């Protein structure tokens, strides 16, 4: 299977890309290297240095024809999302919709969306917090991650796009950066 990983030079995305390669999949990485690092990119992966907001992303989808997209690209800094909400909307909503539109055009079979485990729930009133718990985001970052999930719901009903949402919480490990 050919899998396109957005944010594949970042902390989590690069580890996911490596796991896909070890499992025998073809991997295409799209990353603008703002928070990602070129050293994190496995040489067996095909790499495109670009922003997911770029219109030319359509050329990557047309050329590579991925079967699946694993979306890790994001503006990840919660304080920055509050300081500069428009930047967060551009990266975490506009860029995401650009990825989704390209998925539809390219016939992608499945999307994995990386949301936020803690941020979208806000100050949850039940612990452990169920996936069915109604999100109550308390930051622009969290609002935009929740909106990203809403877009998936729409794209499934409008276009039949199959998806899975992962809500990571407190991830740590190799290639981690102190930002976020």
Secondary structure as GFF3:
##gff-version 3
##sequence-region A 1 180
A	DSSP	beta_strand	2	6	.	.	.	ID=ss1
A	DSSP	alpha_helix	11	22	.	.	.	ID=ss2
A	DSSP	beta_strand	26	31	.	.	.	ID=ss3
A	DSSP	three_ten_helix	38	40	.	.	.	ID=ss4
A	DSSP	beta_strand	46	49	.	.	.	ID=ss5
A	DSSP	alpha_helix	57	64	.	.	.	ID=ss6
A	DSSP	beta_strand	68	71	.	.	.	ID=ss7
A	DSSP	alpha_helix	78	83	.	.	.	ID=ss8
A	DSSP	alpha_helix	85	89	.	.	.	ID=ss9
A	DSSP	pi_helix	90	94	.	.	.	ID=ss10
A	DSSP	alpha_helix	95	106	.	.	.	ID=ss11
A	DSSP	beta_strand	110	114	.	.	.	ID=ss12
A	DSSP	three_ten_helix	119	121	.	.	.	ID=ss13
A	DSSP	alpha_helix	140	159	.	.	.	ID=ss14
A	DSSP	beta_strand	162	166	.	.	.	ID=ss15
###
